[in-house]
Amino acid sequence: LFPLSKSYLQWKTHWVQQCLNDPNFPALSAKRQHREALLKILTSERTRYSNFKDHINTFSLACRETIPTYETKD
């Protein structure tokens, strides 16, 4: 398990919501259960990295968008 930064969660959750709100979003490609699981994982404080990546990658394919790059500036 690893902690996800608050800013990363906010950024990724915003991106997911933008995709879900897109009228061209292919409803059949991304099942309701998958969207719910993805949002749950994004809002949890800790998650397995592999689960997080799997959900994001599957969601990205369903959304037909490349995952935007996020760079941290420490």
C-alpha positions as CSV (number, residue, x, y, z in Angstrom):
1,L,0.0,0.0,0.0
2,F,1.1,3.5,-0.6
3,P,-0.3,6.9,0.3
4,L,-1.6,9.0,-2.6
5,S,-1.0,12.8,-2.3
6,K,-4.0,14.9,-1.9
7,S,-3.2,17.1,-4.9
8,Y,-2.8,14.0,-7.1
9,L,-6.1,12.6,-6.0
10,Q,-7.8,15.9,-6.7
11,W,-6.3,16.2,-10.1
12,K,-7.1,12.6,-11.1
13,T,-10.6,12.7,-9.7
14,H,-11.2,15.9,-11.6
15,W,-10.0,14.2,-14.8
16,V,-12.2,11.2,-14.2
17,Q,-15.3,13.4,-13.6
18,Q,-14.5,15.4,-16.8
19,C,-14.5,12.2,-18.7
20,L,-17.7,10.9,-17.1
21,N,-19.4,14.2,-17.9
22,D,-18.4,14.1,-21.6
23,P,-21.5,13.5,-23.7
24,N,-19.5,11.3,-26.1
25,F,-18.3,9.0,-23.3
26,P,-19.0,5.4,-24.4
27,A,-21.3,4.2,-21.7
28,L,-21.1,0.6,-22.8
29,S,-17.3,0.5,-22.7
30,A,-17.0,1.6,-19.1
31,K,-19.4,-0.3,-16.9
32,R,-21.0,1.4,-14.0
33,Q,-19.3,-0.9,-11.5
34,H,-15.9,-0.1,-13.0
35,R,-16.6,3.7,-12.7
36,E,-17.7,3.3,-9.1
37,A,-14.6,1.2,-8.3
38,L,-12.4,3.7,-9.9
39,L,-13.9,6.6,-8.0
40,K,-13.7,4.6,-4.8
41,I,-10.0,3.9,-5.4
42,L,-9.3,7.5,-6.2
43,T,-10.9,8.8,-3.0
44,S,-9.3,6.2,-0.7
45,E,-6.4,7.3,1.4
46,R,-4.3,4.2,0.6
47,T,-4.5,1.8,-2.2
48,R,-2.4,-0.9,-3.9
49,Y,-0.4,0.7,-6.8
50,S,-1.2,-2.2,-9.2
51,N,-5.0,-1.8,-8.5
52,F,-4.7,1.9,-9.0
53,K,-2.8,1.6,-12.3
54,D,-5.2,-1.1,-13.6
55,H,-8.3,1.0,-12.9
56,I,-6.8,4.1,-14.4
57,N,-5.6,2.3,-17.6
58,T,-8.9,0.5,-18.1
59,F,-10.8,3.8,-17.5
60,S,-8.5,5.7,-19.9
61,L,-9.1,3.2,-22.7
62,A,-12.9,3.4,-22.1
63,C,-12.7,7.2,-22.1
64,R,-10.7,7.1,-25.4
65,E,-8.2,9.6,-24.0
66,T,-4.5,9.4,-23.2
67,I,-3.9,9.8,-19.5
68,P,-2.6,13.3,-19.0
69,T,0.9,13.5,-17.5
70,Y,1.1,14.6,-13.9
71,E,4.4,15.8,-12.5
72,T,5.1,16.5,-8.9
73,K,7.2,19.4,-8.0
74,D,8.8,18.7,-4.6
